[in-house]
Amino acid sequence: MNKYLIFALILLASCSNSQSQKNKTAIRNEYPENYGFDSEILSQLVKTIRDENLNVNSVYIQRNNAPVLDAHFYPQKAEYLHDVASITKSITSILVGIAIDKGFITSVEQTVADFFPNNPSLFDSERKKEITIAHLLTMTSGICSNFSQGENMRDIIKSSDFPLKDIFASTLTNPPGEKFVYCSVGVQLLSMIIEETSGMTMEQLAKEYLFSPLEIENYKFGTDLSGFTNASGDIYLTAVDLAKIGQLVLNKGSYNGKQIVSTKWIEESITPKVALSNEESYGYLWWLREDLGGLIEAQGRGGQRLIILPEKQIVIVMYGTGFEPGQLGSYIVNALKSDAQITANEQGYQLLKEELARAKKPTLEDDTVYIPPLASELCARTYVFDNNNIGFSHFRLCAKDPDTAYVLLGLNITKSNEVGDRKVPIGLKGTYKISNATRFKTPMAAKAQWIDSNTIVIDYNEFSNAHKYQMTIRFDGDNATFEMIDEADYGNGIKLSASKK
């Protein structure tokens, strides 16, 4: 089902299916029925995610600033941070608004060149001199000729000593303001501008003027090797804290009665600026649908979503490692019965509690583990990868003992500062081993199975990083092949060769 059709149905459903408000039983605040949602249908949503092994980590729904559903699926936990991916861009939009409110930036009509007067040679064409903050916020700067070129450029500047120079090294394909092209490097310029004008990194600005007022204490930001905060991705938040961002937008910039960012900025940023296809438009780093009651959405790789439905006072957060958000939509549509409190569904609520508890539990261990003779030999071997462009240098696999099994990856990924050995415990009994072996020391999980005497398949689940890899390693004497598929990248993968050191 089309993701926007789903929420069109939401807008219709709660109006046409409104239930009588008479003769209600008393219900506790935590009942979804208190906010117009049916518990039993929400329990079916949770059950489906679990039973069908969908790559969904969290689903959080709140209405009228109160939680309706707070579902987390093993190995994800409510308190774990999660990469919001490109939802970061929409948070950057709010931070630009705060920078304007504080007087650090005068207006969105200021040109980028104005902020870097010591580097006039970089703006070596009239087109480059014309780029404004508004162009960066609307993906119309002309810096990126297409999506792929822009993402490749983003990878380059992550490890650049002078990212500003690298961004403006190319000729602009399109005049500023002419064409929408999704452009992460253009958004990264906003981080540089915030730092240049405020004297604070974007992370410092966020902490003082956004996260602290929202009472968000647990978070992480990514940075480039040059020290600039990543404005286009890599903010890590819990689901409930990301929902606070959504509620802030819903409340036109206020939180608990305090104005954090001006109403003027919120209204301006969620006003359509660029018309896209299929009734969709783009504001200041927000995806918009006027025909769906003013739906506002922030999107991230792998299925990350922050969905705001102003007419219904609903905020939805979805986290995952490669799923289609539309898979969940029909359940949410069917669960929403009214714009007001409905009769309690006691049986449905008990089912929901049971499914939420089951979602948190790992699968049962299997003690019948096949381990081939080769496994004992491999613990002493290191395999060196052939030259490759993803920064993998070597690996070692020790999967002979279910209690101590691990895979060690040697990394040299300079763009994300992942350099050195990463030792990851792996479960061999059908359940994950949990560790913090990720670049930000956030939780991940891994398990593996020998499928024949020479081949092992590893479920390498960096769920907090919104990545889930299937690694298949085949050994043939002194050589090995290493295949890796990223489910969060919808099945894209690589195949590498390696030889014994």
N, C-alpha and C positions, 0 to 999 in steps of 0.2 A: 504494500500500500504506500502511496506517495506520502512522504513525511508531512507535507503541509495539509493534505487532505485529511489526515488524522486529526489535526487540530481544528480544522474547519468543522469536523464532526463533533469535536468537544464543545465548540461554541453552540452548536445546535442541540446537542444531547441534553445539556443541563437545563436548557430552556423548555424543550418539548417534553421531557420526562420528569418534570418537577413533581414530587410527591406531596401529598397533603401534609400539612403541619399539625393536624389535629391528632389527639390521643397518642402522642409519642411516649415511649418508655424513657425513663431517665437514662442518659448515657454519659459515660465518663469522657473526659476531654480527649483521651488518646484514641477513642473510637474514630475511624475514618468517617463514619456516618455523621459525626458532628460537623463535618465540612462537606457533606453532600456526596461522599464516596461510599461505595458498597464494599465491605470488607471481604466478602467471599470472592468477588471478582479480582480484587487485588491479590488474594491468596493464590488464585489461578495464575496470575502474572508471575509471581515468585516461583511457583511450582514449575511453570513452563521453562523459565530461565534455568532452573536447576536440572530438571529432567532432560532437557534437550542440550545441555552443556553449551549454552550460548556464551559467547565471550563477553559477558556483562559482569562488571565488578560491583557497581552500586546503582541503585535507583532511589532517588530522594525526591519526594513531592511535598510541597507545603502550600497551604492556602490560608489567606488572611494572616500570614506571618506565623502560622502554627504548623507543625509537622503532621502530615497525613500518612506517609509511607517512608520508612527509613530502612531500606533493604540493602544488605551487603552479602556478597557471595564469596565463600571460601576460595582463595586465601585472603581476600580483601577484608579488612575490618573498618569499623566506623572511624576509628582514631587514626588510621593510616593516611598519610599524605598521598595524593595522586596527581600525576602530571595532567594539567588541564589542556596541554598542547596549545593550539591556536586560539582557544578561548582567552589566552593571555592578551591577544590583540585587543579584544573588547575591554579588558581591564586597563590596557594602555590608553584607550580612548578616555576612560574616566580620569586617569592620571593627567592627561593633557588638559582636560577641563579644570582640574584642580590647579594645575600650573598657571592657567589663565586667570582663575579666580584669585590666586595669590599674587598676581602681577608679575610672575616670572616670564610669562609669554604675553605679548600684547593682544594678539588675535590670530585666528587661523589664516588670515590673509598675509601674514608675514612670510617672506620668502626664506627658503632654507639658506640661501647665500648670506642673508642678513646675519645669521647666527655664527658664521665662520669667516669673519672679515680677514683673518690672517691666512686664509687659503684661497685667494681669488683665482688662482690658476686652475683650480678644480672645476670652476664654473665657466668653462671655456666656450660656451655657446649661449645664444639667447634663450633657447629652450631650458637649459639647466638653470639659468638665472631666474626663470619664471616660476619654477616649482615652489609651491607654497605648502604650508602645513595642511591646509584643506585638501590638497592633492594627495598628500601622504595618507590622510585619514580616509579618503574615498577610493584608494587604489587607482588613481588616475594620473600619477606622476609622470608616466612614460619611462621610468627607470627600467622596468621589466618589460621585455618584448613579449614574453609568454610565461606561463606558470613554471615550466621546467627550467627555463633559463634563469628565472628569479630564484628558484630553490637551489640551483647549482651555485649561483652567486652568493646566496646566504651561507652555504657551506664554506665557501672561500673566505668570506669576511669573518667567520667565526674564529679562524686561526690567523687572521691578518694583524700585522703590527700597526697598520694605518687603514682601518676599514673605510673611513670617509673617502680616501683616495680611490680605493678599489670600487666603491659604489659608483663613483662618477667617472670611472675610467672609460666606460663605453659611450658610444653615441646613442642618444635617445631615439628610439624607433618612432615614438608617437609624441606629438606636442602635449604638454601638460593639460589635463582637463578633457582630452579628446576621447580616451578609451579606457574602460575598466579592465585592468589586468591584475590578478591576485599577486601581490608583491610583498613578500616578507621583508626584503631588505629596505624597502621604503618605510615600513613600520619601524625598523631598527633605527632609522635616522631620528625618530621621535625620542628614543632613549638618549641619543647623543645631544639632542637639543635641550631636553630636560636637564641633563647634567651641565651643559654649557650655561644655561640661564639661571639655574637654581643653586648651583654649587653642590648639589647632592646627586648621588646616583639615583636612577629611577627606583631602585629597591629602597633606598633611604627615604625618598619622597613618599613611596607607598606605605612604608612603615609608619611614618609620622602623621600623614594626613588622610590615609585611607584605612589601613589595616588596624591600627590602634583604635581609632574611633569606632570601627566595626567590631572591636573586641576579637580580632583574629590574631592569635599569638603563635600558632603553629603553621609555618609555611616555609617554602624554599623558593629561591629565584635562581635561574641560570645566568651565567655571565660569559661573554666572549673572552678570548685570551687577552684582548686589549683592555679588559676590565669593565666594559660597558654592560649594563644589565640587558638581558635578552628581552626585547619588547614584543617579539613575535611568537614566543613559545617558552616553555620550561618554568612556568609558575606551578608550584605544587600546593594544593589545598585539600582539606577534607571536603566531603560533599556538603556538609552542613554549612561550612564557611563559604563555599562557592555560592550557595543559596542566598547568603547574606548580600553578596554582590547583586544577585538578581532582585532581591527585595529592595535594595537601595535604588535600583533603576525604577522598580515599580512605584516606589515612594517619591519619585522625582528628586532624588538626591539626599533625602533625609533618613536618619536612623535613630530610633528612640528619641524622636523630637529634636534632634540636632541636625542642622544642615551641613553635610560633609562636602558635597559638591553642589553647585548652584542648580536650581530648577531649570534655569535658562539653558545651561549646558546640556543637561539630560534631554530636554525637549529638542534642542538643536541636533544632538548626536543621533537621536532615533527618528529624525525627520528624513524621509527618503531624499538622497542626493543623486543617486545613479540608478536609472531604470535597468533592470536585468530581465531575463526571460521568465516566462511562466508566472507573471504577476509578482515576481520577487524584485526587491530593490535593496539598495545598500545605503546605510547612513555613514556615520563616522565609526567605522570598524564594527558595525552591527548589521546582521542580516535581518530584513524587515519584510512583513507582509501586511499591507494596509487592509486587504480584503478579508483577512482573518482576525478582525477585531484588534488590529494593531499588534499582531504577534511580533515579538522581538527575540532574536536568537543569536547566541554565540556558538561557533562550531569549532571543533578540534579533531585532529587526526584520530582514527581508530574508533570513532563513535562518540567522542566527548561532546556533550551538549549542555548548554544552559539555556533553557526555554522559559520565556516570560509571556504570560497571557494576561495582559492588563484588565480586560473586561471580566475575567473570571478570578482575578486576584490570585493566580496560580503561578508558582515557580517550580520548575522541574530540572533536576540535575541527573545526568546519565554519565556514568564512567564505564569504560570497557577497553578491550584489547582487540578490536576488530569485529564490530557487529553493525547491523543496520538499525538505527533507532526506530524506524518504522515497524520493526518486528514487535515492538512493545506497545505501539500506539493503540491498537484495537482494544487491548485490555484496559488502558487508561480511559479510552472513550466510553467503553461499556460500564466501567466502574463509576463514572461521574453521572450521578442521577439527578442532582438538583443544585441550585445556587444557594440552598439553605440546608439546615439540619434535616436529616431524614431518620426514619425509625431504625433503631439499633438492630443489627443482624448478629445476635449473640453467637449463633453457631458459626457464622462466617468469620467473626472476629477470632474465635478460638482456632479455626483453620488457619487464619492469617498468622497468628502467633506461632503455630506449629511449623508452618512453612518458613517463617523468618528464622526460627531456631534451626531448622534443618539446613537452611542456606548457609549457615555459619560453620557447619561441620564438614570435616574432610570425608572422603570416601573411605570405606573400610580397607584395612591392610590385607594383602594377600601374601601368606607365608610361603606359597609354592613358587619360589623365585628361581628362574633358570639363569645360571651363571656359567658360561662356557670356560674351558681351560685357559683360553687366551687371556681372559680377564686378569689373571694373576701376573702374567708377563707384562701387561701394559702399564702397570703401576710404576715401573722403572723406566719407561720410555717417554721421550719427548719428541713430538712431531713438529716439524717446521713447515709452515705454509709457503707455497710458491708466492711470488710477488702478486699482490692484489691491491685494489683501491679502497678497501674498507678498513684497513688498519689492523688486520689479524696477523700476528707474527708466529705464534706457536701454540700448541695445546698438549695437555697430558690428560689421560683418562684413567682413573682408578676406580673400577666398578666391580670389585670382587667380593666386597663385604657390605651387606645392607646397612650396617651401622656407621660405616666410615666412607662410603662412596662419595666421590667428587669428580668434577671436571675442572681443570685449570686452563684458563684462556690467557694467552699473552697478547696484550693490546697495545697499539700505537696509534690511537685515534686522536690526532692533535686538535681537530675542530671542536671536540667536546672535552678536551683535556683528560681523556681516558688513556693513560699510559701506565704500563706495568702489568703484573700478573693479577688475575682475578680468580680466586679459588671459590667454587660454588658447590656446596653440599647437594647431593642428589638422592632422592628416595628410590629404592629398588623394589618396594613392596606395594606399589600402586598409589602411594600417597606422597604428597609434596614434602620436601625439606625446606624450611623457611630460613632465609638469611638476609643480610643487608649488603649483599655483594653487587650493588649498583653504583653508578658514578656519584649519586647524591646520598648514598648510604640509606636509601629507602628500601622497604621490604621487597623481596622477590621470592619466587618458589621454583623448585626444580624436581623432576622425577624422571626416571628412565626405565627402559625395558630392553633386554637383549632379545632380538627377534630371530636371530640365528647365531651360529658359532662365531661369526665375524662382524655382525652388525648390531649396533645399538641405536635406539631412537630416544632422544632426550626432549622432554617437554620443559623448555626453558622459559619460564613465565615471569617476565619483568612487569608484573601487573601494575605496580605503582608508576612505572614509566610508560604505561599504555603501549607495551610491546609484548607479544607472545610468540616465541620462536619454536619451531619444530626443527631440531637438529638431528640429522641422520649421518652417522659416521660408519663407514665401511673400511675394514682393515684387510689389506692384502700384502702379507709379508712386511717389508719395510716401508710400504706406501699406504696411504689412506686417502679416501675422498670424504669431503665434509660438505654436506648440503644443508642449507638453512633457509627456511621459509618463515616469513613474518606474517602471522595471521592478522595483525593490526594494519598491515599494508595490503590487505586483501589478496594474500597468496603470493605476493612477489618474493622472489628468493634468489639465492646465489649458490654456486657450486665451486668449491675450492679443492685443490690437490695439496697433499702434504707428504713429507717423507721423514723417515726416522733420523733423528739427529745423530 
